[in-house]
């Protein structure tokens, strides 16, 4: 069963201020999207980042200490923690909120690549429309927002891709199969980056690398996400029935502008997870994964080879070729989405080593490098010119009048799977075959009767007994559509829950 989603942390700045308070700006941006006053509905009690997939619970995280420090710093602010978060659940089932120093958009759960791309692009529109409303109150285009993972105000923002995985798949098997794949997938999914930076050393200009995120990988495995960042995050927070499922929460990925890169990032990762479940993934052991991920990123000629524990070496493309071949053997002909992934995966790996110009408008790091190379030739400047870092940032601007990538897209130079109609539909409703669509439907139908929401649960208010819609195991598409049909026709949440529970009881 395929189910995936993307969380994107957006960078935000005010061009009319010398000193920017990203906490306030992020809160104001999120609230600018509202047409009514903010009401707290998101229930944080279901979130517990301390559970580790390796079978234990950590007593504390580095991010706990940072949040305690945030609390001290924020004590002077005239609003509470929940007011600051301004956590919204949108009519399409997405979540839009202030994650302290940045606005964050989480897509609803998606089952197909087309739906995922449409909802990821809808996130860009949500953020930009919020910025436009905010700028109208400020009297000018002062707020700018970027789908970018480089440093803002001392923070490195991320893009997290998430996958529903059967609990029956042993976590050690996920580690063994995923680490080499994640180290190397940046040859396809990297967003491109001018210079090198790290948590401690700051920004160093003068080069170009594949990935924005690789500089910040510090360990192979960790439950933490804000410090000691891992290649494979071990957080065990399924947002589903924990006896049946786990959620693989990956923090190593870049935020992509190219739809093609996003589709391959999620599509190839999903196929690798399915290979692991069948014990058919390639057997590759990288000697020093953290060193390897940086080594691959910092060679845009793709010749950097990383050492395996057996002493042999492989380039990033060669590692990807092994995974691609295994997936072709196992899954060719399974379904249209799979065949598309396999075909484009193979073709992309070939073009990376033969004619990467054909990947302009498809892969972000290739597209950005082409733009910057063109600019440097025309202006006769080198990689150490600060102008390039500015252009790097503007590539990711979600303002269509300024964003360099969006400019290419408007000129028809970028590959598209979605249409404008797809994106507008994704702004108004979630996927009809996932619980994300059900969540959005509840927001549209009963906005004043929702007491609290989590990913897997909605609690309605009113009546003598609160009514709760449990969605921890609501994944079968037919069950999702049946639940939606009940909610569409019910006159109240209580009537809907009565009818839905009666249907479930009759089937059990």
SVG drawing of the C-alpha trace seen along z (x, -y; Angstrom):
<svg xmlns="http://www.w3.org/2000/svg" viewBox="-29 -51 69 62">
<polyline fill="none" stroke="black" stroke-width="0.4" points="0.0,0.0 1.5,-3.3 1.0,-6.4 3.4,-9.4 3.6,-13.1 6.1,-16.0 6.8,-18.6 8.5,-21.7 10.1,-24.3 10.1,-27.7 12.7,-30.4 11.2,-33.9 12.7,-37.4 11.7,-41.0 13.5,-43.1 12.5,-46.4 14.1,-45.5 17.8,-45.3 17.0,-42.8 14.3,-40.2 12.4,-38.3 11.6,-35.1 9.3,-33.9 7.0,-36.9 7.2,-37.0 6.4,-33.3 3.4,-33.6 2.1,-36.7 2.5,-34.9 0.5,-31.9 -2.2,-34.0 -2.3,-36.1 -3.7,-33.1 -6.8,-33.0 -10.0,-34.8 -11.3,-34.4 -9.7,-34.7 -7.3,-31.9 -8.8,-29.1 -6.6,-26.5 -7.6,-23.0 -4.4,-21.0 -3.9,-18.5 -0.2,-18.0 -0.8,-15.1 -0.4,-12.5 3.1,-13.7 6.0,-12.0 9.4,-12.4 11.2,-10.5 10.2,-7.0 13.1,-5.4 12.5,-2.8 15.5,-0.8 13.3,0.3 13.8,-2.2 12.7,-5.6 15.1,-8.4 14.8,-10.4 15.7,-13.7 16.6,-15.3 18.8,-18.1 15.8,-19.8 14.1,-19.6 16.9,-21.8 16.6,-24.2 12.8,-24.4 13.5,-25.3 15.8,-28.0 13.2,-29.2 10.7,-29.4 13.0,-31.6 13.7,-33.9 10.0,-34.0 8.8,-34.7 8.5,-38.4 6.2,-37.9 2.5,-38.8 1.2,-35.5 1.1,-31.9 3.0,-28.9 -0.2,-27.8 -0.9,-31.3 2.6,-31.5 2.3,-28.1 -0.9,-29.3 -1.5,-25.7 -4.0,-25.5 -5.6,-22.5 -6.7,-23.6 -9.8,-22.5 -7.5,-20.2 -6.3,-18.2 -2.9,-19.9 -1.3,-21.4 0.1,-25.0 1.8,-26.4 4.7,-28.4 7.5,-25.9 9.0,-28.7 11.5,-30.2 9.8,-29.3 6.5,-28.7 5.9,-25.0 3.5,-23.3 2.7,-19.5 0.8,-18.0 -2.1,-15.7 -1.3,-12.0 -1.2,-11.0 -1.3,-7.7 -0.2,-8.8 2.7,-10.9 0.3,-13.2 -1.6,-14.0 1.6,-14.5 3.0,-16.9 -0.3,-18.8 -0.4,-19.2 3.3,-20.1 2.7,-22.8 -0.5,-23.8 1.8,-24.4 3.8,-26.9 0.6,-28.8 -0.6,-28.8 2.6,-30.3 2.8,-32.9 -0.8,-33.9 -0.2,-34.4 2.8,-36.5 0.8,-38.6 -1.9,-39.2 0.8,-40.1 2.4,-42.5 -0.8,-44.3 -1.0,-45.1 2.6,-46.2 2.2,-48.4 4.8,-46.9 6.5,-43.6 8.6,-43.4 8.0,-39.7 9.7,-37.2 9.4,-33.4 11.8,-30.7 11.4,-26.9 15.0,-26.5 17.2,-24.7 20.1,-27.1 20.8,-29.1 18.3,-31.7 18.8,-33.7 21.2,-31.0 18.9,-28.1 19.1,-25.5 15.6,-24.5 14.6,-21.2 12.2,-19.2 11.0,-15.9 9.5,-13.1 7.4,-10.5 6.2,-7.0 3.8,-4.5 5.8,-1.3 4.5,2.0 5.6,2.6 6.4,6.2 9.5,4.9 12.4,5.1 14.0,1.7 17.5,3.0 16.5,4.1 15.4,0.5 18.7,-0.8 20.7,1.6 18.7,1.0 18.1,-2.7 21.5,-4.2 23.3,-3.6 20.3,-4.8 19.8,-8.0 23.5,-8.8 23.3,-8.6 19.8,-9.8 21.1,-13.4 22.5,-12.9 18.9,-13.1 17.1,-15.0 19.7,-17.6 18.5,-21.2 22.0,-22.6 23.9,-24.9 26.5,-27.6 29.3,-27.2 29.7,-25.0 28.3,-25.5 28.0,-23.6 26.4,-24.0 29.6,-25.2 31.7,-26.8 29.3,-29.0 29.2,-29.7 32.2,-29.3 31.8,-30.5 33.8,-29.3 32.2,-26.1 28.9,-24.4 27.5,-21.2 24.5,-18.9 22.6,-19.1 21.8,-21.8 21.1,-19.3 24.2,-17.1 26.4,-19.7 24.2,-19.3 24.3,-15.5 26.2,-14.6 25.5,-10.9 24.2,-7.7 21.2,-7.2 19.5,-9.4 16.1,-10.1 17.0,-13.8 16.3,-16.2 17.5,-19.6 21.0,-18.6 23.2,-15.6 21.1,-15.3 21.0,-11.8 21.0,-10.3 18.2,-8.0 16.0,-9.4 14.9,-6.8 11.9,-8.6 9.0,-6.1 5.9,-8.3 3.6,-6.4 0.5,-8.7 -1.3,-5.4 -2.0,-2.1 1.5,-1.4 1.0,2.3 0.6,2.4 2.6,-0.6 5.6,-2.8 6.2,-6.1 9.6,-6.5 10.5,-10.2 13.4,-11.3 15.1,-14.6 18.0,-14.2 16.1,-15.5 16.2,-18.9 13.2,-21.0 12.7,-20.7 11.3,-23.2 11.3,-20.8 8.2,-18.6 10.3,-15.9 12.8,-15.8 10.1,-15.6 8.4,-12.8 11.6,-10.8 12.6,-11.5 9.4,-10.1 8.8,-7.5 12.3,-5.9 12.3,-5.9 8.9,-4.2 10.2,-1.4 13.3,-0.9 11.1,-0.5 9.2,2.1 12.4,3.9 13.5,3.9 10.1,5.4 10.7,8.2 14.4,8.6 15.4,7.7 17.4,4.5 21.1,4.4 23.6,5.4 25.9,2.4 27.7,1.3 29.2,-2.1 32.3,-2.5 31.7,-6.1 28.2,-7.2 28.4,-10.8 31.7,-11.4 30.3,-9.7 27.2,-11.9 29.3,-15.1 31.8,-13.7 29.2,-12.9 27.5,-16.3 30.7,-18.3 31.5,-16.8 29.1,-18.0 31.1,-16.0 29.6,-12.9 33.0,-11.2 33.4,-11.1 33.7,-7.5 32.8,-6.3 34.4,-3.4 32.5,-0.3 33.3,1.9 34.7,4.5 37.3,2.0 35.7,1.4 34.4,-2.0 31.2,-3.2 30.1,-6.6 26.7,-7.9 25.3,-7.1 26.6,-3.6 24.9,-3.0 21.6,-4.3 22.1,-2.1 22.2,1.0 18.9,0.0 17.3,-0.9 18.3,2.5 16.9,4.4 13.6,2.4 13.3,3.1 13.8,6.8 11.2,6.9 8.5,4.4 8.5,3.8 4.9,4.0 3.3,3.7 1.3,0.5 1.5,-2.8 3.1,-4.8 5.8,-2.2 6.6,-1.9 6.9,-5.7 9.3,-5.7 11.4,-2.9 11.6,-4.4 12.5,-7.9 14.9,-6.7 16.9,-4.7 16.8,-7.5 17.9,-10.1 20.9,-8.0 21.9,-7.6 21.6,-11.3 23.6,-12.3 26.7,-10.7 26.1,-11.4 24.1,-14.6 22.9,-16.3 21.7,-19.4 18.6,-17.4 17.8,-17.4 17.5,-21.2 14.0,-21.9 13.8,-18.4 16.5,-18.2 17.1,-21.3 20.9,-21.0 21.4,-20.7 18.9,-23.5 20.5,-25.9 24.0,-25.1 23.0,-25.8 21.5,-29.2 24.6,-30.1 27.1,-29.0 25.2,-31.2 25.2,-34.2 28.9,-33.8 29.9,-33.7 27.9,-36.8 29.1,-38.8 32.6,-37.4 32.6,-36.5 33.8,-33.4 32.2,-31.1 33.4,-33.2 31.3,-36.2 28.6,-37.0 26.2,-37.7 25.9,-34.0 24.7,-33.2 21.9,-35.8 20.9,-34.2 21.0,-30.7 18.4,-32.0 16.2,-33.7 16.0,-30.4 13.7,-29.2 11.6,-32.3 7.9,-31.3 6.9,-34.7 6.3,-34.1 7.5,-37.7 10.9,-37.0 11.5,-33.3 14.1,-32.2 12.7,-28.6 9.2,-29.8 10.3,-32.2 11.7,-29.2 8.5,-27.3 6.4,-30.2 8.6,-30.2 7.8,-26.5 11.3,-25.4 10.4,-23.1 8.8,-19.6 5.3,-19.5 3.2,-16.6 0.6,-18.9 -1.7,-21.4 -2.9,-24.6 -6.3,-23.0 -4.6,-20.1 -3.1,-22.6 -6.3,-24.6 -8.1,-21.4 -5.4,-20.4 -5.9,-23.8 -9.6,-23.1 -9.7,-19.4 -7.5,-16.6 -7.0,-13.3 -10.3,-11.4 -8.6,-8.1 -6.7,-8.9 -7.6,-10.0 -6.1,-13.4 -9.1,-14.0 -11.4,-13.0 -9.6,-15.4 -10.1,-18.2 -13.8,-17.3 -14.4,-17.6 -12.8,-21.0 -15.1,-22.1 -18.3,-20.6 -18.1,-21.0 -15.6,-23.9 -17.3,-25.1 -17.8,-21.6 -14.2,-20.4 -12.7,-20.3 -9.3,-19.0 -7.4,-17.3 -4.4,-15.1 -3.1,-13.2 -5.0,-10.1 -7.9,-11.5 -10.6,-14.2 -12.7,-14.9 -15.9,-16.8 -17.6,-19.0 -21.2,-19.3 -23.7,-16.9 -23.5,-15.0 -20.7,-12.8 -17.8,-14.0 -17.6,-12.1 -14.3,-11.0 -13.3,-9.8 -10.4,-7.4 -8.3,-7.1 -5.3,-5.2 -6.2,-2.3 -8.2,-4.2 -6.0,-3.5 -7.9,-1.2 -9.2,-3.5 -12.7,-1.9 -13.0,-2.5 -11.8,-6.1 -14.4,-6.8 -17.1,-5.1 -16.2,-7.3 -16.2,-10.4 -19.7,-9.5 -21.0,-9.2 -19.6,-12.6 -20.9,-14.2 -24.5,-13.3 -24.7,-13.5 -26.4,-16.5 -24.0,-16.6 -20.8,-15.0 -22.8,-13.0 -25.0,-11.5 -21.9,-10.8 -20.1,-9.0 -23.2,-7.0 -23.6,-5.9 -19.9,-5.2 -19.6,-3.1 -22.7,-1.2 -21.1,-0.4 -17.8,0.7 -19.7,2.9 -21.6,4.6 -18.4,5.5 -16.6,6.9"/>
</svg>
